[in-house]
Amino acid sequence: MRFAWTMSVAIMLLTLSSLQLASSLRFVIDREECFSHNVQYEWDTVHVSFVVIKSDSPWRTDDGVDLVVKGPEGDQIHDSRDQITEKFDFVAHKKGPYKFCFTNKSPYHETIDFDVLVGHFTYYDQHAKDEHVKPLIEQIEKLGESLYNIQFEQHWLEAQTDRQALVNEAMSRRAVHKAILESFALVGVSVLQIYLLRRLFERKLGTSRV
């Protein structure tokens, strides 16, 4: 029993260490930005997410970006267009550097939160004959994957929350600016009305005197 417990703890540590932490990056894009992430093993699962946090446009908040993912041999794996936020995964059929290229077609700079997580599991030869050890190992591996998926999902949701906060702030500023412009327009119309009324009365008085 002690052997099985020791073996399980060791395998849990190896499993957790075999999962790479999510690579997180927040950057400002003008036209095009490309990044590479190395996948060390074939058949690893690559999790990808991004959120357009904000745009420098004073009015628009719905500007999206394009993302193209290419494999080590230049083969295209993923292609998305005009997306504000996206989350997907794919299986790396070949090891090596995978390229992620973002394209911004709007005339304004945009801030993007970008995450990549590579999940890898190492399978160990079971020398022990304990039939209870293998199911436990599988459960530990699934637990390790779930923990990192939760971390990955949490960061994606936080990025979306940041974006929504900035969108709300921009909308509030626009509402204030609109209210100020409407106030100036109302004052201008009132002044114009007063001026026209004075001219009208002056003409009537001039006519009556004659």
C-alpha positions as a Markdown table, in Angstrom:
| # | Residue | x | y | z |
|---|---|---|---|---|
| 1 | Met | 0.0 | 0.0 | 0.0 |
| 2 | Arg | 2.8 | 2.4 | 0.9 |
| 3 | Phe | 4.5 | 1.5 | -2.4 |
| 4 | Ala | 1.4 | 2.3 | -4.4 |
| 5 | Trp | 1.0 | 5.7 | -2.5 |
| 6 | Thr | 4.6 | 6.6 | -3.1 |
| 7 | Met | 4.4 | 5.7 | -6.8 |
| 8 | Ser | 1.2 | 7.7 | -7.2 |
| 9 | Val | 2.7 | 10.8 | -5.7 |
| 10 | Ala | 5.8 | 10.5 | -7.9 |
| 11 | Ile | 3.6 | 10.0 | -11.0 |
| 12 | Met | 1.5 | 13.0 | -10.0 |
| 13 | Leu | 4.5 | 15.2 | -9.8 |
| 14 | Leu | 5.8 | 13.9 | -13.1 |
| 15 | Thr | 2.4 | 14.5 | -14.7 |
| 16 | Leu | 2.2 | 18.0 | -13.5 |
| 17 | Ser | 5.7 | 18.8 | -14.6 |
| 18 | Ser | 4.9 | 17.4 | -18.1 |
| 19 | Leu | 2.2 | 19.9 | -18.6 |
| 20 | Gln | 3.6 | 23.3 | -19.7 |
| 21 | Leu | 2.2 | 26.4 | -18.0 |
| 22 | Ala | 0.2 | 28.6 | -20.3 |
| 23 | Ser | 2.3 | 31.2 | -22.1 |
| 24 | Ser | 0.5 | 34.5 | -21.6 |
| 25 | Leu | 1.2 | 37.6 | -23.6 |
| 26 | Arg | -0.5 | 41.0 | -23.8 |
| 27 | Phe | 0.7 | 43.2 | -26.7 |
| 28 | Val | -0.3 | 46.1 | -28.9 |
| 29 | Ile | -0.7 | 45.4 | -32.6 |
| 30 | Asp | -0.4 | 47.9 | -35.4 |
| 31 | Arg | -0.7 | 45.8 | -38.6 |
| 32 | Glu | 0.8 | 42.3 | -38.1 |
| 33 | Glu | 2.5 | 40.4 | -35.2 |
| 34 | Cys | 3.7 | 36.8 | -35.3 |
| 35 | Phe | 4.8 | 34.5 | -32.4 |
| 36 | Ser | 6.2 | 31.0 | -32.3 |
| 37 | His | 5.6 | 28.4 | -29.6 |
| 38 | Asn | 7.7 | 25.2 | -29.6 |
| 39 | Val | 5.8 | 21.8 | -29.2 |
| 40 | Gln | 8.2 | 19.2 | -28.1 |
| 41 | Tyr | 6.2 | 16.1 | -28.7 |
| 42 | Glu | 3.9 | 14.8 | -31.4 |
| 43 | Trp | 0.2 | 14.4 | -30.6 |
| 44 | Asp | 0.3 | 17.0 | -27.8 |
| 45 | Thr | -2.9 | 19.1 | -27.5 |
| 46 | Val | -2.3 | 22.8 | -28.0 |
| 47 | His | -4.9 | 25.1 | -26.4 |
| 48 | Val | -5.1 | 28.7 | -27.8 |
| 49 | Ser | -7.1 | 31.7 | -26.8 |
| 50 | Phe | -7.1 | 35.5 | -27.4 |
| 51 | Val | -9.2 | 38.5 | -26.6 |
| 52 | Val | -9.0 | 42.0 | -28.2 |
| 53 | Ile | -8.8 | 43.9 | -24.9 |
| 54 | Lys | -9.2 | 47.4 | -26.4 |
| 55 | Ser | -8.9 | 49.5 | -29.6 |
| 56 | Asp | -7.5 | 53.0 | -29.9 |
| 57 | Ser | -10.5 | 53.9 | -32.0 |
| 58 | Pro | -12.4 | 56.7 | -30.2 |
| 59 | Trp | -15.8 | 55.4 | -31.3 |
| 60 | Arg | -15.7 | 51.7 | -32.4 |
| 61 | Thr | -15.3 | 48.9 | -29.9 |
| 62 | Asp | -16.0 | 45.9 | -32.1 |
| 63 | Asp | -12.8 | 45.8 | -34.2 |
| 64 | Gly | -11.6 | 42.3 | -34.6 |
| 65 | Val | -8.4 | 40.7 | -35.8 |
| 66 | Asp | -7.4 | 37.7 | -38.0 |
| 67 | Leu | -5.4 | 34.8 | -36.7 |
| 68 | Val | -3.5 | 32.2 | -38.8 |
| 69 | Val | -1.8 | 29.2 | -37.2 |
| 70 | Lys | 0.8 | 27.3 | -39.1 |
| 71 | Gly | 2.7 | 24.1 | -38.3 |
| 72 | Pro | 6.5 | 23.4 | -38.4 |
| 73 | Glu | 6.4 | 22.7 | -42.1 |
| 74 | Gly | 4.3 | 25.8 | -43.0 |
| 75 | Asp | 1.0 | 23.9 | -43.2 |
| 76 | Gln | -2.0 | 26.0 | -42.2 |
| 77 | Ile | -3.8 | 24.6 | -39.1 |
| 78 | His | -6.2 | 27.3 | -38.2 |
| 79 | Asp | -7.6 | 30.5 | -39.8 |
| 80 | Ser | -10.1 | 32.9 | -38.2 |
| 81 | Arg | -11.2 | 36.3 | -39.4 |
| 82 | Asp | -12.4 | 39.5 | -37.7 |
| 83 | Gln | -12.7 | 37.9 | -34.3 |
| 84 | Ile | -12.8 | 39.9 | -31.0 |
| 85 | Thr | -12.3 | 36.8 | -28.9 |
| 86 | Glu | -11.7 | 33.1 | -29.6 |
| 87 | Lys | -10.7 | 29.9 | -27.8 |
| 88 | Phe | -9.8 | 26.7 | -29.6 |
| 89 | Asp | -7.4 | 23.7 | -29.5 |
| 90 | Phe | -5.7 | 21.4 | -32.0 |
| 91 | Val | -3.6 | 18.3 | -31.9 |
| 92 | Ala | 0.1 | 18.8 | -33.0 |
| 93 | His | 0.7 | 16.0 | -35.4 |
| 94 | Lys | 4.4 | 17.1 | -35.6 |
| 95 | Lys | 6.8 | 18.5 | -33.1 |
| 96 | Gly | 8.5 | 21.8 | -33.7 |
| 97 | Pro | 7.7 | 25.5 | -33.7 |
| 98 | Tyr | 4.2 | 26.5 | -34.4 |
| 99 | Lys | 3.6 | 30.0 | -35.7 |
| 100 | Phe | 0.7 | 32.3 | -34.7 |
| 101 | Cys | 0.2 | 35.4 | -36.8 |
| 102 | Phe | -2.3 | 38.1 | -35.9 |
| 103 | Thr | -3.4 | 40.7 | -38.5 |
| 104 | Asn | -5.1 | 44.0 | -37.7 |
| 105 | Lys | -6.9 | 45.4 | -40.6 |
| 106 | Ser | -8.3 | 48.5 | -38.8 |
| 107 | Pro | -6.4 | 51.8 | -38.9 |
| 108 | Tyr | -6.2 | 51.8 | -35.1 |
| 109 | His | -3.8 | 50.1 | -32.7 |
| 110 | Glu | -5.4 | 47.2 | -30.7 |
| 111 | Thr | -4.3 | 45.5 | -27.5 |
| 112 | Ile | -4.6 | 41.7 | -27.5 |
| 113 | Asp | -4.3 | 39.2 | -24.7 |
| 114 | Phe | -2.9 | 35.9 | -26.1 |
| 115 | Asp | -2.5 | 32.5 | -24.4 |
| 116 | Val | -1.0 | 29.2 | -25.5 |
| 117 | Leu | -1.1 | 26.0 | -23.4 |
| 118 | Val | 0.5 | 22.7 | -24.5 |
| 119 | Gly | -0.6 | 19.6 | -22.7 |
| 120 | His | 1.6 | 16.5 | -22.7 |
| 121 | Phe | 1.2 | 13.2 | -21.0 |
| 122 | Thr | 4.0 | 10.7 | -20.6 |
| 123 | Tyr | 3.0 | 7.0 | -20.3 |
| 124 | Tyr | 5.0 | 4.9 | -17.9 |
| 125 | Asp | 5.6 | 1.2 | -17.9 |
| 126 | Gln | 3.8 | -0.4 | -15.0 |
| 127 | His | 6.3 | -2.8 | -13.4 |
| 128 | Ala | 4.0 | -3.2 | -10.3 |
| 129 | Lys | 1.3 | -5.8 | -10.6 |
| 130 | Asp | -1.1 | -3.9 | -8.3 |
| 131 | Glu | -4.3 | -3.6 | -10.3 |
| 132 | His | -5.4 | -0.5 | -8.3 |
| 133 | Val | -2.4 | 1.5 | -9.3 |
| 134 | Lys | -3.1 | 1.9 | -13.0 |
| 135 | Pro | -6.6 | 3.4 | -12.6 |
| 136 | Leu | -5.2 | 5.8 | -10.0 |
| 137 | Ile | -2.5 | 6.9 | -12.4 |
| 138 | Glu | -5.1 | 7.6 | -15.1 |
| 139 | Gln | -7.2 | 9.7 | -12.6 |
| 140 | Ile | -4.2 | 11.7 | -11.5 |
| 141 | Glu | -3.3 | 12.5 | -15.2 |
| 142 | Lys | -6.9 | 13.6 | -15.8 |
| 143 | Leu | -6.8 | 15.7 | -12.7 |
| 144 | Gly | -3.6 | 17.4 | -13.8 |
| 145 | Glu | -5.1 | 18.2 | -17.2 |
| 146 | Ser | -8.2 | 19.6 | -15.5 |
| 147 | Leu | -6.2 | 21.9 | -13.3 |
| 148 | Tyr | -4.3 | 23.4 | -16.1 |
| 149 | Asn | -7.5 | 23.7 | -18.2 |
| 150 | Ile | -9.1 | 25.6 | -15.3 |
| 151 | Gln | -6.1 | 28.0 | -15.2 |
| 152 | Phe | -6.3 | 28.5 | -18.9 |
| 153 | Glu | -10.0 | 29.1 | -18.9 |
| 154 | Gln | -9.7 | 31.5 | -15.9 |
| 155 | His | -7.2 | 33.7 | -17.7 |
| 156 | Trp | -9.3 | 33.8 | -20.8 |
| 157 | Leu | -12.3 | 34.9 | -18.7 |
| 158 | Glu | -10.2 | 37.5 | -17.0 |
| 159 | Ala | -9.1 | 38.9 | -20.3 |
| 160 | Gln | -12.8 | 39.2 | -21.4 |
| 161 | Thr | -13.6 | 40.9 | -18.2 |
| 162 | Asp | -10.9 | 43.5 | -18.8 |
| 163 | Arg | -12.2 | 44.0 | -22.3 |
| 164 | Gln | -15.8 | 44.5 | -21.1 |
| 165 | Ala | -14.6 | 47.0 | -18.4 |
| 166 | Leu | -12.8 | 49.1 | -21.0 |
| 167 | Val | -15.8 | 48.9 | -23.4 |
| 168 | Asn | -18.0 | 50.1 | -20.6 |
| 169 | Glu | -15.6 | 52.9 | -19.8 |
| 170 | Ala | -15.4 | 54.0 | -23.5 |
| 171 | Met | -19.2 | 53.9 | -23.7 |
| 172 | Ser | -19.5 | 56.1 | -20.6 |
| 173 | Arg | -17.1 | 58.6 | -22.1 |
| 174 | Arg | -19.0 | 58.7 | -25.3 |
| 175 | Ala | -22.3 | 59.2 | -23.4 |
| 176 | Val | -20.7 | 62.1 | -21.5 |
| 177 | His | -19.3 | 63.6 | -24.7 |
| 178 | Lys | -22.7 | 63.2 | -26.4 |
| 179 | Ala | -24.5 | 64.9 | -23.4 |
| 180 | Ile | -22.0 | 67.8 | -23.6 |
| 181 | Leu | -22.5 | 68.2 | -27.3 |
| 182 | Glu | -26.3 | 68.1 | -26.9 |
| 183 | Ser | -26.1 | 70.7 | -24.2 |
| 184 | Phe | -24.0 | 73.0 | -26.4 |
| 185 | Ala | -26.4 | 72.5 | -29.2 |
| 186 | Leu | -29.4 | 73.3 | -27.0 |
| 187 | Val | -27.7 | 76.5 | -25.8 |
| 188 | Gly | -26.9 | 77.4 | -29.3 |
| 189 | Val | -30.5 | 76.9 | -30.5 |
| 190 | Ser | -31.8 | 78.9 | -27.5 |
| 191 | Val | -29.4 | 81.8 | -28.3 |
| 192 | Leu | -30.4 | 81.7 | -32.0 |
| 193 | Gln | -34.1 | 81.8 | -31.0 |
| 194 | Ile | -33.6 | 84.8 | -28.7 |
| 195 | Tyr | -31.7 | 86.6 | -31.5 |
| 196 | Leu | -34.4 | 85.9 | -34.0 |
| 197 | Leu | -37.2 | 87.0 | -31.6 |
| 198 | Arg | -35.3 | 90.2 | -30.9 |
| 199 | Arg | -35.0 | 90.9 | -34.6 |
| 200 | Leu | -38.6 | 90.1 | -35.1 |
| 201 | Phe | -39.7 | 92.5 | -32.4 |
| 202 | Glu | -37.4 | 95.2 | -33.7 |
| 203 | Arg | -38.9 | 95.0 | -37.1 |
| 204 | Lys | -42.4 | 95.1 | -35.8 |
| 205 | Leu | -41.6 | 98.2 | -33.7 |
| 206 | Gly | -40.0 | 99.9 | -36.7 |
| 207 | Thr | -43.0 | 99.1 | -38.8 |
| 208 | Ser | -45.5 | 100.5 | -36.2 |
| 209 | Arg | -43.5 | 103.7 | -35.8 |
| 210 | Val | -43.7 | 104.4 | -39.5 |
